[in-house]
Amino acid sequence: MAMGYGYGILPCLYTCQTRLDTGEPYGNVSAHQCGLGKAPGEAAQGDRMRFVFNMLLAASVVGVASWLSRRFPITAGFIVALPLNTLLVLPLSYIQHGEAGNTMVLAKSIFTAVPVIMAFFLPFLFAGKLGLSFWQAYGLACLTLCVGFFVHRAVVQLL
């Protein structure tokens, strides 16, 4: 049964709430028609600008850390180890999607991923004792990330 304007404001609001993320019409009602969202062209423009801003912000953090690593590798390592990405991603995710529930799931996933991802550094810690070159250690580290991804998925599904 298609809901439309003739069925009152409650179906319109419900439809807008459930379909606002895609902007697609449901029946003959869309988020824009209900007045809860921007026109399709405006939403796409805002999403692109937000994406560009997020990308520039993340690239700036990586660029500064990389620049610092030449003269101050210990300081750069400390900055990279800070949860800078988390500090940026959590509020940006909430602002972009407006859903605290999804942002909380994201935070739980990050919390669970941190110890799993630490396995990435194990080949570098033991490279001297095992006689590994940088690229061998790096390759093993990437392999541990692949294994860690599946461990992370299993753990998060248990939570």
C-alpha positions, -999 to 999 in steps of 0.1 A, spaced: 0 0 0 16 33 -11 14 61 14 9 96 2 -2 130 13 -38 119 17 -29 96 46 -18 124 70 14 137 85 23 106 106 29 83 76 48 112 59 70 116 89 75 79 93 84 76 56 108 105 58 125 91 89 130 57 74 140 68 39 160 100 47 193 83 44 188 75 7 166 104 -3 145 80 -24 108 84 -25 85 59 -8 52 58 -26 47 94 -36 64 109 -5 101 118 -2 122 134 25 124 166 5 86 167 1 81 163 38 105 192 45 129 171 65 157 169 40 174 190 14 166 188 -23 185 159 -39 211 182 -56 218 200 -24 223 168 -4 248 155 -29 267 188 -29 269 188 9 280 151 10 308 158 -15 320 188 5 319 168 37 339 140 21 365 164 8 368 181 42 372 147 59 398 136 34 418 168 38 417 166 75 429 130 76 456 137 50 468 166 71 472 144 102 491 118 82 513 145 65 523 161 97 532 128 113 552 118 83 570 152 83 578 148 120 591 113 116 623 125 99 636 148 127 616 135 156 607 98 151 598 92 187 574 122 188 559 112 155 554 76 168 536 90 199 514 112 177 505 83 154 498 61 184 473 86 197 437 79 188 437 109 164 417 91 138 392 80 164 390 116 178 382 128 142 360 99 130 336 96 159 322 131 159 324 134 121 304 101 118 278 114 143 275 147 125 272 130 91 247 103 100 231 118 131 227 84 147 243 79 181 236 41 179 258 36 148 285 58 163 285 37 195 289 5 174 318 22 156 334 31 189 330 -5 201 345 -18 169 375 5 173 379 -5 209 379 -42 199 403 -36 170 430 -18 189 445 -49 207 440 -71 175 458 -45 154 487 -44 178 498 -78 164 509 -58 133 540 -47 152 551 -81 164 572 -89 133 590 -55 137 596 -63 174 612 -96 166 629 -87 133 663 -85 149 661 -118 166 646 -135 135 669 -118 110 641 -102 90 646 -74 66 622 -44 67 602 -58 38 600 -93 53 588 -78 86 564 -55 67 549 -84 47 544 -105 79 529 -75 96 504 -71 67 496 -108 70 489 -105 107 465 -76 98 446 -99 75 443 -126 102 435 -99 127 406 -87 106 388 -120 109 395 -122 146 381 -87 150 349 -96 131 344 -127 153 349 -108 185 326 -79 175 299 -103 165 301 -117 201 296 -83 217 
